[in-house]
């Protein structure tokens, strides 16, 4: 009988500039300059990360959802909308 597949995400390090997260055998850096929502979060808030699917991370205490690919390639996921300003 196959076992239950569990997806884990573990915060391995926090510095004043970056958060590191381990996803299986891959460790990714999450720089606060690219992901500003994490900069003012507490350590307790940062370490409580969930991985509901292989490609999705969620920090419930700060209500941040991220696609794993946005960490790997933040340049492909700009924080500023490119929609024209009609105001």
Secondary structure, DSSP 8 states (H G I E B T S, - for coil): ---------EEEEE-SSEEEEEETTEEEEEETTT-GGGTT--HHHHH--EEEETTEEEETTTTEEEEHHHHHTGGGS-SS--S----
